[in-house]
Amino acid sequence: APSGPDVPKRWIAPLMLAMFLIGLVYIVVYYLAGSNIPIMDALGNWNILIGMGGMAAAFAIATLWR
């Protein structure tokens, strides 16, 4: 199988979408039910950073996509 910088990596797009959706869903769950989930309640506004971190990771992964 060919390899090198010109070979498309098929795992990048699904991973990018998954990371974006995980971050988005995390923030939505925090806003809707965060006070009912003990771990999220204890983290407070750090939950937003965690969700945004997932979305930032998606954008970082997107730089690998050709």
N, C-alpha and C positions, 0 to 999 in steps of 0.2 A: 504494500500500500504506500502511496506517496506521502511524504511528510514535508514539513517546512513552513515558512511564513505565509505562503499563498494558498495553503490548503484550508478550506473552511472548517471551523470547529462547530459541529452540530449541537453541542451541549450548551453553547453560550446563550443563544436566544431563550431556550426553556428555563435555564437557570436565572437569567436576567428577569424574565417575567415572574418567575416564582418568588424571587427576592423582593421585587416591587410589591407583589400582591401580599406577601407575608407582612411586610412593613405596613402596608395600608390597612390590612385586616387587624393587625395588632393595635393600631391607633384607634380604629373604629370600635373595637371591643373595649378598649380602655375608656373611651368616652361614653359608651352605652352601659357598660356593666363593671367598670373598674372598681367602683366602691364595694361591689359584691364579691370581688375576687381578692382574697387576702394578700397575695403576692403583689398584685398590681396596686392595691390600696397602699401597701407599705412603700412601694417605690415612688408614688406620687408623680410629679411631673417628669421624672426620669423616664417614664413610659413613652413620652413623646420622643425623647432622644433615641430610645431603642427602636421605635417604629421608623423614625427618620434615618437611623443607621441602616436599617434594612433597605430603604429606598436609595440611600446613598451608595450602598454596596451594589445595587442593581445598575446604577449609572456608571460605577467603576467597571463593572463587568461589561457594560455596553461598549466601553472603549476597546475591548478585544474583538468585537463583532466586525466582520467584513462583509 
